[in-house]
Amino acid sequence: MELRDYVRILHKNWILILVLLLLGLGGGTAYALLQEPKYVASTQLYVSVRTEGAATGDLVQGTTFARQMVTSYVDVVGTALVLEPVIEELNLDTSVGALASRISATTPLNTVLIDIDVTDTDPERAAKIADAVAQSFSAAVQGTLEQPAAEGATSPVQITITEPAAEPTAPTSPNVRMLIILGGVLGLAAGIGIALLRTVLDTRIHTLHDIEHITDRPMLGGIAFDPNATKRPLIVHDDPRSPRAESFRTLRTNLQFLDVTSGPRIFVVSSSGPGEGKSTTTANLAIALAETGARVCLIDGDLRLPRIADYLGIEGGVGLTDVLIGRVDTPDALQKWGQNDLYVLASGRIPPNPSELLGSAAMDQVLKPLGEYFDYVLIDAPPLLLVTDAAVIGKKSRGVILAAASGKTKKQELSGTVRTLETAGVDLLGVVVTMLPTKGPDSYGYGAYTYGSTHDFEQAPTELSPAKTKPKPKRRARAKAGA
C-alpha cells in the first residue's frame, strides 16, 4: 500500500483509534494508581585489606586482592549467612528468599566498593534493612569468611560503611507518567493494528485505487449515495441542480469523450450483482444525454427483473419482448418521455428464455435501426455474475459500462465480472462507482458541485427554472426509427 492508503485508513478509522488510545491512557492510569508505592534505600561499603606498615608493593597487591574478592562478596549479600541475622534483629515476618528478592548488591567496575539497595513499601523499614544488611555482611566477612588462622588475630579484610542508608523521601515506583504513556502507546498501536486488519479483511471496493488494482479501464464517474434514491430515482429530472445530478452530467461528459471506434453509440450498462444502482444510473444518464439535445433511446434489457418502466412511470406491459417475437413493431413500442428526444423501450412481458431472445437475430434487427437513428442507445442489462444476458447483448453493442457500488461490491466479484467480459470478448468501456459516501476519506469530491447557493437557485428567473411537473409519457409515439 502507498502512503495515501495509510492516511485514508487512519482517516476512516480515527474514531476507533481515538477510543482505543483513550482506553489505553485510562488503563495505564488505573494500573499506576492501583500499584503500591515502593521505596529504595541504599548504602555503600568499602572493602580493603589490612596492610599496616606494609611496603608500597604490598599495598598494590592488597588492592588487587580486594578487587578480586569483592566480586564474590556481592553474591554473599543475599545468602542466609547475611540475611538471617537481619531478620532476627528487625523481627521481620519474611523468609530469607523473600528478603533476598528485595535486595540488590552490585559493584562498580574496577573498584572495591559494594552498593546495596533495598526495596520496601515502607521507607523507614527500607533504610533499617539496608543498614542491618551492611552490618551483618561486614560481620559475616570479617568474622566468618575471612577469619584469621591465628587465634585472636585480626581479619585481613576490612569492611567499612562509607554511606549509611538514608530514609527515602519519594517512591521509585510506580512511574505513573511512564505507565500512562505506555498505556497510550499500546492503545494507539492496538487501534492502528485493528484499523489495518479491518482494511485487509475488507474485500469491498471503496476507492478508485481499489478499482485500479482490478482493471485498467477508466472510471467514468462517481455517483453519491442517496438514502432517498428509491423515492426519487430520477434525480437529474427531480432535482437537476443537486450535486448528485451533476455527477450524472459528469458521467455524460465522460461517456461523450470515450475513445471508441466509429459506429452506433450503443452501450450496455450492467453490474456484478443486484442492488448496485445500474438501473438508476442508466435512467439518469439517458435523461442527462437528452438534455444536450441528443436523440436517446433507453432500452430495458433486464428481462428478468425490469425496473425502468417503474422509474419513469410508463407502461411496461408492451416492450422489447413483444418486438423480438414480432407482435409489435419497434416504432409502436417506443414511448416518448419528457420534453426532449428521449424514447424508452420497456421490457414488456417477462419471457421464459431471456438469454435466447437477447442473443437472437431479431435483437440485431431491433438494434440496427435504433443505432442508426438515435445518437445514443442505452441498454439496462441484468447483473453479469448472475446470468449471461449482459454478456450476450454486450456483443451486439460498443461495450459494457459497469456499475460498482462503493462499500457493497466485493473486489472478487468485480474481478470475476471483468474476467467474464474478457472471456465473452466484450469490451469493458469503464466503471461507474455508485453509492459513494459524500463525506469521509472515500468521498469523491462532491464539494466541487456546490458552486452557487440554494438562495441563488430559488431567486433564478422563472423561464430558467426546470419544469415542476413531470411530463406525461406518450405511449405510442413514433420515433421514425427504421420507419
C-alpha positions as CSV (number, residue, x, y, z in Angstrom):
1,M,0.0,0.0,0.0
2,E,1.0,3.6,-0.6
3,L,1.3,6.4,1.9
4,R,-2.1,7.8,0.8
5,D,-3.7,4.4,1.6
6,Y,-2.4,4.5,5.1
7,V,-3.6,8.1,5.5
8,R,-7.1,7.0,4.2
9,I,-7.1,4.1,6.7
10,L,-6.3,6.4,9.6
11,H,-8.8,9.0,8.5
12,K,-11.5,6.3,8.1
13,N,-10.9,4.7,11.4
14,W,-9.9,7.7,13.5
15,I,-12.8,7.3,15.9
16,L,-11.8,3.7,16.7
17,I,-8.1,4.7,17.1
18,L,-9.1,7.6,19.4
19,V,-11.3,5.4,21.5
20,L,-8.5,2.8,22.0
21,L,-6.0,5.5,22.7
22,L,-8.2,6.9,25.4
23,L,-8.8,3.4,26.8
24,G,-5.0,2.8,26.8
25,L,-4.4,6.0,28.6
26,G,-7.2,5.2,31.1
27,G,-5.9,1.7,31.6
28,G,-2.3,2.9,32.2
29,T,-3.6,5.5,34.7
30,A,-5.7,2.9,36.6
31,Y,-2.8,0.4,36.7
32,A,-0.4,3.0,38.0
33,L,-2.9,4.1,40.8
34,L,-3.5,0.6,41.8
35,Q,0.2,-0.2,42.3
36,E,1.6,0.1,45.9
37,P,4.4,2.6,46.0
38,K,7.9,1.2,46.7
39,Y,10.9,2.9,48.2
40,V,14.6,2.2,47.7
41,A,17.2,2.8,50.4
42,S,20.9,2.5,49.5
43,T,24.1,2.0,51.4
44,Q,27.7,1.7,50.3
45,L,30.6,-0.5,51.6
46,Y,34.3,-0.2,51.1
47,V,36.4,-3.4,51.0
48,S,40.1,-3.1,51.9
49,V,43.0,-5.3,53.0
50,R,44.8,-4.6,56.2
51,T,48.4,-3.7,55.4
52,E,49.8,-1.9,58.4
53,G,53.4,-0.9,57.9
54,A,53.5,-2.6,54.5
55,A,55.6,-1.5,51.6
56,T,54.2,0.1,48.5
57,G,54.2,-3.2,46.6
58,D,52.2,-4.9,49.4
59,L,49.6,-2.1,49.2
60,V,49.2,-2.7,45.5
61,Q,48.9,-6.4,46.0
62,G,46.3,-5.8,48.7
63,T,44.2,-3.6,46.5
64,T,44.3,-6.1,43.7
65,F,43.2,-8.9,46.1
66,A,40.3,-6.7,47.3
67,R,39.2,-6.1,43.8
68,Q,39.2,-9.9,43.1
69,M,37.4,-10.7,46.2
70,V,34.7,-8.0,46.0
71,T,33.0,-9.7,43.1
72,S,32.5,-12.8,45.2
73,Y,31.3,-10.7,48.2
74,V,28.5,-9.3,46.1
75,D,26.9,-12.8,45.9
76,V,27.3,-13.3,49.6
77,V,24.9,-10.4,50.4
78,G,21.8,-12.3,49.5
79,T,22.7,-15.5,51.4
80,A,21.3,-16.8,54.7
81,L,24.6,-16.1,56.3
82,V,23.9,-12.4,56.0
83,L,20.1,-12.2,56.0
84,E,19.2,-14.5,58.8
85,P,20.7,-12.1,61.5
86,V,18.9,-9.2,59.8
87,I,15.5,-11.0,60.0
88,E,16.1,-11.8,63.7
89,E,17.4,-8.3,64.6
90,L,14.5,-6.4,62.9
91,N,11.9,-9.1,63.7
92,L,10.8,-9.3,60.0
93,D,7.9,-11.6,59.0
94,T,9.6,-12.9,55.9
95,S,11.9,-15.6,54.7
96,V,15.5,-15.4,53.5
97,G,14.4,-16.0,49.9
98,A,11.7,-13.3,50.0
99,L,14.1,-10.8,51.6
100,A,16.8,-11.6,49.1
101,S,14.5,-10.8,46.2
102,R,14.2,-7.2,47.6
103,I,17.9,-6.7,48.0
104,S,20.3,-5.9,45.2
105,A,24.1,-5.8,45.6
106,T,26.4,-4.5,42.8
107,T,30.0,-3.4,42.5
108,P,31.2,-0.7,40.0
109,L,33.8,-2.0,37.6
110,N,37.4,-2.0,38.8
111,T,36.5,-0.7,42.3
112,V,36.4,-2.2,45.8
113,L,33.0,-0.7,46.5
114,I,29.8,-2.6,47.1
115,D,26.4,-0.9,46.6
116,I,23.4,-2.4,48.4
117,D,19.9,-1.4,47.5
118,V,16.8,-2.4,49.5
119,T,13.3,-2.1,48.2
120,D,10.3,-1.9,50.5
121,T,6.8,-0.4,50.7
122,D,7.9,1.4,54.0
123,P,10.7,3.9,53.5
124,E,11.8,3.8,57.2
125,R,11.9,0.0,57.1
126,A,13.9,0.0,53.8
127,A,16.6,2.2,55.4
128,K,16.7,0.0,58.6
129,I,17.1,-3.2,56.5
130,A,19.8,-1.6,54.3
131,D,21.8,-0.7,57.4
132,A,21.2,-4.0,59.1
133,V,22.4,-5.9,55.9
134,A,25.5,-3.8,55.8
135,Q,26.3,-4.5,59.4
136,S,25.5,-8.3,59.0
137,F,27.6,-8.5,55.8
138,S,30.6,-6.8,57.5
139,A,30.4,-9.2,60.4
140,A,30.0,-12.3,58.2
141,V,33.0,-11.4,56.1
142,Q,35.3,-10.3,58.9
143,G,34.2,-12.9,61.4
144,T,33.5,-16.0,59.3
145,L,34.6,-15.8,55.7
146,E,37.9,-14.1,56.2
147,Q,38.6,-15.3,59.8
148,P,42.4,-15.4,60.5
149,A,44.0,-18.7,61.3
150,A,45.7,-17.5,64.4
151,E,43.5,-17.2,67.4
152,G,43.0,-13.5,68.4
153,A,44.3,-12.2,65.1
154,T,42.5,-9.6,63.1
155,S,40.8,-10.4,59.8
156,P,42.9,-9.3,56.9
157,V,39.8,-7.9,55.2
158,Q,38.2,-4.8,56.5
159,I,34.6,-3.7,55.5
160,T,33.8,0.0,56.0
161,I,30.4,1.5,55.7
162,T,31.1,4.7,53.7
163,E,27.5,5.8,53.2
164,P,24.8,4.7,55.7
165,A,21.3,4.3,54.3
166,A,19.0,7.4,54.4
167,E,15.3,7.2,54.6
168,P,13.9,7.8,51.0
169,T,11.5,10.7,50.6
170,A,9.9,9.7,47.3
171,P,8.8,6.3,45.9
172,T,10.8,4.9,43.0
173,S,7.8,3.0,41.6
174,P,5.3,3.0,40.1
175,N,6.4,5.5,37.5
176,V,2.9,7.0,36.9
177,R,3.9,9.1,33.9
178,M,5.7,6.2,32.2
179,L,2.8,3.8,32.8
180,I,0.3,6.3,31.3
181,I,2.5,6.9,28.3
182,L,2.9,3.1,27.9
183,G,-0.8,2.6,28.1
184,G,-1.4,5.3,25.5
185,V,1.2,3.8,23.1
186,L,-0.3,0.3,23.5
187,G,-3.8,1.7,22.9
188,L,-2.7,3.6,19.9
189,A,-0.9,0.6,18.5
190,A,-3.9,-1.6,19.0
191,G,-6.2,1.0,17.3
192,I,-3.9,1.2,14.3
193,G,-3.4,-2.5,14.2
194,I,-7.2,-3.2,14.2
195,A,-7.7,-0.5,11.6
196,L,-5.2,-2.1,9.3
197,L,-6.6,-5.6,10.0
198,R,-10.1,-4.3,9.1
199,T,-8.8,-2.9,5.9
200,V,-7.0,-6.1,4.9
201,L,-10.0,-8.2,5.7
202,D,-12.5,-5.8,4.0
203,T,-12.8,-7.2,0.4
204,R,-15.3,-4.5,-0.7
205,I,-14.3,-1.7,-3.1
206,H,-14.2,1.8,-1.6
207,T,-12.0,4.0,-3.8
208,L,-10.6,4.4,-7.3
209,H,-7.4,2.9,-6.0
210,D,-9.3,-0.4,-5.3
211,I,-10.6,-0.5,-8.9
212,E,-7.2,0.3,-10.4
213,H,-5.9,-3.0,-8.9
214,I,-8.6,-4.9,-10.7
215,T,-8.9,-3.3,-14.1
216,D,-7.1,-0.6,-16.1
217,R,-10.3,0.7,-17.6
218,P,-11.1,4.3,-16.8
219,M,-13.5,5.3,-14.0
220,L,-16.2,7.3,-15.9
221,G,-17.8,8.8,-12.9
222,G,-18.8,8.6,-9.3
223,I,-22.4,8.8,-8.0
224,A,-23.0,9.8,-4.4
225,F,-25.1,7.7,-2.1
226,D,-28.6,9.0,-1.7
227,P,-30.8,7.4,1.1
228,N,-33.9,8.7,-0.8
229,A,-32.9,7.1,-4.1
230,T,-35.8,4.7,-4.0
231,K,-38.3,7.5,-3.5
232,R,-36.8,9.7,-6.3
233,P,-34.6,7.6,-8.6
234,L,-34.6,10.2,-11.4
235,I,-32.6,12.8,-9.6
236,V,-31.5,14.5,-12.8
237,H,-35.2,15.3,-13.5
238,D,-36.5,15.8,-10.0
239,D,-33.6,17.9,-8.6
240,P,-31.4,18.9,-11.6
241,R,-29.2,21.3,-9.6
242,S,-28.3,18.9,-6.9
243,P,-24.7,17.6,-6.6
244,R,-25.8,14.1,-7.3
245,A,-27.5,15.3,-10.6
246,E,-24.2,17.0,-11.5
247,S,-22.4,13.7,-11.1
248,F,-24.6,12.1,-13.7
249,R,-23.7,15.0,-16.1
250,T,-20.1,14.4,-15.4
251,L,-20.7,10.8,-16.4
252,R,-22.4,12.0,-19.5
253,T,-19.4,14.1,-20.5
254,N,-17.0,11.3,-19.9
255,L,-19.2,9.0,-22.0
256,Q,-19.3,11.5,-24.9
257,F,-15.4,11.6,-25.0
258,L,-14.9,7.9,-24.8
259,D,-12.3,6.8,-27.3
260,V,-14.3,4.2,-29.1
261,T,-14.4,3.1,-32.7
262,S,-16.8,4.7,-35.1
263,G,-20.3,3.3,-35.4
264,P,-23.6,3.4,-33.5
265,R,-23.3,4.5,-29.9
266,I,-25.0,1.5,-28.3
267,F,-23.9,1.0,-24.7
268,V,-24.9,-1.7,-22.2
269,V,-25.0,-0.8,-18.5
270,S,-24.6,-3.7,-16.1
271,S,-23.2,-4.6,-12.7
272,S,-21.7,-7.5,-10.9
273,G,-24.7,-8.2,-8.7
274,P,-28.1,-6.8,-7.9
275,G,-28.7,-3.6,-5.9
276,E,-25.6,-1.7,-7.2
277,G,-27.6,1.1,-8.9
278,K,-27.2,0.1,-12.5
279,S,-30.9,0.9,-13.4
280,T,-31.0,4.3,-11.8
281,T,-27.6,5.1,-13.4
282,T,-28.9,4.1,-16.8
283,A,-32.1,6.1,-16.5
284,N,-30.4,9.3,-15.2
285,L,-27.7,9.0,-17.8
286,A,-30.3,8.8,-20.5
287,I,-32.0,11.9,-19.2
288,A,-28.7,13.8,-18.9
289,L,-27.8,12.9,-22.5
290,A,-31.2,14.0,-23.8
291,E,-30.7,17.4,-22.0
292,T,-27.9,18.1,-24.5
293,G,-30.3,17.8,-27.4
294,A,-29.2,14.3,-28.4
295,R,-31.6,11.7,-29.5
296,V,-31.5,9.0,-26.9
297,C,-33.2,5.6,-26.7
298,L,-33.4,3.9,-23.4
299,I,-34.0,0.1,-23.6
300,D,-34.9,-2.0,-20.6
301,G,-32.9,-5.1,-21.4
302,D,-33.4,-6.7,-18.0
303,L,-36.0,-9.2,-19.0
304,R,-35.9,-10.9,-15.6
305,L,-36.4,-8.0,-13.1
306,P,-37.2,-4.9,-15.1
307,R,-37.2,-1.5,-13.3
308,I,-37.0,1.2,-16.0
309,A,-40.8,1.4,-16.6
310,D,-41.4,1.8,-12.9
311,Y,-38.8,4.5,-12.5
312,L,-40.0,6.5,-15.5
313,G,-43.7,6.0,-14.7
314,I,-44.6,4.5,-18.1
315,E,-46.5,1.4,-19.3
316,G,-44.2,-1.6,-19.2
317,G,-46.6,-4.3,-20.4
318,V,-45.6,-3.9,-24.0
319,G,-41.9,-3.6,-25.0
320,L,-38.8,-5.4,-26.1
321,T,-40.1,-8.9,-25.7
322,D,-43.1,-8.1,-27.9
323,V,-40.8,-6.6,-30.6
324,L,-38.5,-9.6,-30.5
325,I,-41.2,-12.1,-31.1
326,G,-42.8,-10.0,-33.8
327,R,-46.0,-9.0,-32.1
328,V,-45.3,-5.2,-32.2
329,D,-43.1,-3.1,-34.5
330,T,-40.3,-1.2,-32.9
331,P,-41.7,2.3,-33.5
332,D,-45.1,1.3,-32.0
333,A,-43.3,0.0,-28.8
334,L,-41.2,3.2,-28.2
335,Q,-42.6,5.7,-25.7
336,K,-41.5,9.3,-25.7
337,W,-40.6,10.6,-22.2
338,G,-40.2,14.2,-21.2
339,Q,-39.8,17.3,-23.3
340,N,-36.5,16.2,-25.0
341,D,-35.8,13.5,-27.6
342,L,-35.8,10.6,-25.1
343,Y,-37.6,7.5,-26.1
344,V,-38.0,4.4,-23.9
345,L,-38.4,0.8,-24.9
346,A,-39.8,-1.0,-21.9
347,S,-39.0,-4.7,-21.3
348,G,-42.5,-6.0,-21.9
349,R,-43.7,-9.2,-20.5
350,I,-41.1,-11.4,-18.8
351,P,-40.2,-14.3,-21.1
352,P,-39.1,-17.8,-20.2
353,N,-35.9,-17.5,-22.3
354,P,-34.4,-14.1,-21.8
355,S,-30.8,-15.0,-22.9
356,E,-32.0,-16.6,-26.1
357,L,-34.1,-13.6,-27.1
358,L,-31.4,-11.1,-26.4
359,G,-28.9,-13.1,-28.4
360,S,-31.2,-13.8,-31.3
361,A,-31.0,-12.3,-34.8
362,A,-34.2,-10.4,-34.0
363,M,-32.3,-8.4,-31.4
364,D,-29.8,-7.4,-34.2
365,Q,-32.7,-6.3,-36.3
366,V,-34.0,-4.1,-33.4
367,L,-30.7,-2.6,-32.5
368,K,-29.5,-1.8,-36.1
369,P,-32.2,0.8,-37.0
370,L,-32.2,2.2,-33.4
371,G,-28.4,2.7,-33.6
372,E,-28.7,4.4,-37.0
373,Y,-31.4,6.9,-35.9
374,F,-30.5,7.7,-32.3
375,D,-27.4,9.4,-31.1
376,Y,-27.2,7.1,-28.0
377,V,-28.8,3.8,-27.2
378,L,-28.5,2.8,-23.6
379,I,-29.5,-0.8,-22.6
380,D,-30.1,-1.7,-18.9
381,A,-28.9,-5.3,-18.6
382,P,-29.1,-7.8,-15.7
383,P,-26.1,-8.4,-13.4
384,L,-23.2,-10.2,-15.2
385,L,-22.3,-12.7,-12.4
386,L,-25.9,-14.0,-12.1
387,V,-26.9,-14.5,-15.7
388,T,-25.3,-14.3,-19.2
389,D,-27.8,-11.7,-20.6
390,A,-25.5,-8.7,-20.3
391,A,-22.6,-10.6,-21.9
392,V,-24.8,-11.8,-24.7
393,I,-26.2,-8.3,-25.5
394,G,-22.8,-6.7,-24.9
395,K,-21.5,-8.5,-28.1
396,K,-24.1,-6.5,-30.1
397,S,-23.0,-3.1,-28.6
398,R,-20.0,-0.9,-28.3
399,G,-19.3,-2.4,-24.9
400,V,-20.3,-2.5,-21.3
401,I,-20.3,0.3,-18.7
402,L,-20.0,-1.4,-15.3
403,A,-21.7,0.0,-12.2
404,A,-19.9,-0.9,-8.9
405,A,-21.3,0.1,-5.6
406,S,-18.8,1.6,-3.1
407,G,-18.9,-0.3,0.2
408,K,-21.0,-3.1,-1.3
409,T,-19.4,-4.6,-4.4
410,K,-16.6,-7.0,-3.4
411,K,-13.3,-7.0,-5.1
412,Q,-13.5,-10.6,-6.1
413,E,-17.0,-10.0,-7.6
414,L,-15.7,-7.1,-9.7
415,S,-12.7,-9.1,-10.7
416,G,-14.9,-12.0,-11.7
417,T,-17.1,-9.7,-13.8
418,V,-14.1,-8.3,-15.6
419,R,-13.0,-11.9,-16.4
420,T,-16.5,-12.8,-17.6
421,L,-16.4,-9.9,-20.1
422,E,-12.9,-10.8,-21.3
423,T,-13.9,-14.4,-21.8
424,A,-17.0,-13.4,-23.8
425,G,-15.0,-10.9,-25.9
426,V,-17.0,-7.9,-24.7
427,D,-15.2,-4.6,-24.3
428,L,-15.4,-3.0,-20.8
429,L,-15.6,0.7,-21.6
430,G,-15.3,1.9,-18.0
431,V,-16.6,1.7,-14.4
432,V,-19.1,3.9,-12.7
433,V,-18.8,3.9,-8.9
434,T,-22.2,4.3,-7.2
435,M,-23.2,4.8,-3.6
436,L,-20.1,6.8,-2.8
437,P,-20.2,8.5,0.6
438,T,-20.5,12.3,0.5
439,K,-18.1,12.7,3.5
440,G,-15.0,11.0,4.7
441,P,-11.9,9.6,3.0
442,D,-13.9,7.6,0.4
443,S,-15.9,10.6,-0.9
444,Y,-15.4,11.7,-4.4
445,G,-15.1,15.4,-4.5
446,Y,-18.8,16.5,-4.5
447,G,-17.9,19.8,-2.9
448,A,-17.0,21.0,-6.4
449,Y,-20.6,20.9,-7.4
450,T,-21.7,23.4,-4.7
451,Y,-20.9,26.4,-6.8
452,G,-23.6,29.0,-6.0
453,S,-26.2,28.8,-3.2
454,T,-29.7,27.4,-2.8
455,H,-30.8,31.0,-2.3
456,D,-29.5,31.9,-5.8
457,F,-31.4,28.9,-7.2
458,E,-34.6,30.0,-5.6
459,Q,-34.2,33.5,-7.0
460,A,-33.5,32.3,-10.5
461,P,-35.8,33.7,-13.3
462,T,-38.9,31.6,-13.9
463,E,-38.0,30.9,-17.5
464,L,-34.8,29.3,-16.4
465,S,-36.3,27.1,-13.8
466,P,-36.8,23.4,-14.5
467,A,-40.3,22.1,-15.2
468,K,-42.1,21.4,-11.9
469,T,-44.4,18.8,-13.2
470,K,-43.3,15.6,-14.8
471,P,-44.5,15.4,-18.4
472,K,-46.9,12.6,-19.2
473,P,-45.4,9.9,-21.4
474,K,-46.8,9.2,-24.8
475,R,-47.4,5.5,-25.0
476,R,-47.3,5.1,-28.8
477,A,-45.1,7.9,-30.0
478,R,-43.3,7.1,-33.3
479,A,-39.6,7.9,-33.3
480,K,-39.2,7.1,-37.1
481,A,-36.6,4.5,-36.1
482,G,-36.4,2.4,-39.1
483,A,-39.9,3.6,-40.1
